[in-house]
């Protein structure tokens, strides 16, 4: 199932915050993305209703299985493409921004082919 780029960004952010801080709440996401609390609240409601996240009675957010799969896929693309672009000599800020845009539109087939090719030459982070 294809979801919107904004939903992918939220799921990836939840994964990153969980890995960094252990616990994730809506306010953490709002602060990380510099979005308003109401916008994040609406997005979390939609993600919860569609089975991508779980929210406990204290407001802590965890990724449901299908949300985790998407978050991990997007994060892998982000880290791999960012590292590759930086290795190519692209300014790190530009590399990260470009990777962030590309991670959502590149097909799985194309990403796997790029990863396979690049890893023949040099090992980049992919997980």
SVG drawing of the C-alpha trace seen along z (x, -y; Angstrom):
<svg xmlns="http://www.w3.org/2000/svg" viewBox="-9 -25 44 31">
<polyline fill="none" stroke="black" stroke-width="0.4" points="0.0,0.0 1.4,-3.4 1.1,-6.1 1.7,-9.8 5.2,-11.3 4.1,-13.2 3.0,-10.0 6.3,-8.4 8.2,-11.4 6.2,-11.1 6.9,-7.4 10.6,-7.9 10.7,-10.6 9.0,-8.3 11.6,-5.7 14.5,-8.1 13.2,-9.6 12.5,-6.2 16.1,-5.2 17.4,-8.4 15.2,-8.9 13.5,-5.6 10.0,-7.2 8.1,-9.3 5.2,-11.7 3.5,-14.1 5.3,-17.1 8.6,-15.4 7.6,-15.0 6.4,-18.6 9.7,-19.8 11.8,-17.6 9.9,-18.6 9.2,-22.1 5.5,-21.6 2.6,-22.9 1.2,-20.6 -2.3,-20.6 -0.9,-19.5 1.0,-16.6 -2.0,-15.6 -4.1,-15.3 -1.4,-13.3 -1.0,-11.0 -4.8,-10.4 -4.8,-9.5 -1.7,-7.2 -3.4,-5.5 -6.7,-5.0 -5.0,-3.4 -3.0,-1.0 0.5,-2.5 1.1,-3.6 -0.2,-2.8 -0.7,-5.4 -1.0,-4.3 -3.1,-6.0 -0.1,-8.2 0.3,-9.5 3.4,-7.5 3.6,-6.5 5.0,-3.3 5.2,-2.0 2.8,0.8 4.3,3.5 3.3,2.0 4.4,-1.5 7.8,-0.1 8.3,1.6 7.7,-1.7 9.8,-3.7 12.7,-1.3 12.6,-1.3 12.5,-5.1 15.3,-5.5 17.5,-3.0 17.1,-4.9 17.8,-8.2 21.0,-7.1 22.3,-5.2 21.6,-8.0 22.9,-10.7 26.2,-8.9 26.6,-8.2 26.0,-11.8 28.5,-13.0 31.0,-10.5 30.5,-12.0 31.5,-15.4 28.1,-16.9 27.8,-19.4 26.4,-17.4 23.4,-19.8 22.5,-19.5 23.1,-15.7 20.7,-15.2 18.0,-17.4 18.3,-15.7 18.2,-12.2 15.1,-13.3 13.3,-14.1 14.5,-11.1 13.8,-8.5 10.1,-8.8 10.0,-8.6 12.6,-6.1 11.3,-2.6 12.4,0.4 13.9,1.9 16.0,-1.1 17.1,-1.6 18.2,2.0 20.2,1.8 21.9,-1.4 22.7,0.1 24.1,3.3 26.2,1.3 27.6,-1.2 28.3,1.6 30.5,3.3 32.7,0.3 32.5,-0.8 30.4,0.2 27.8,-2.4 25.3,-2.3 22.1,-0.5 20.6,0.6"/>
</svg>
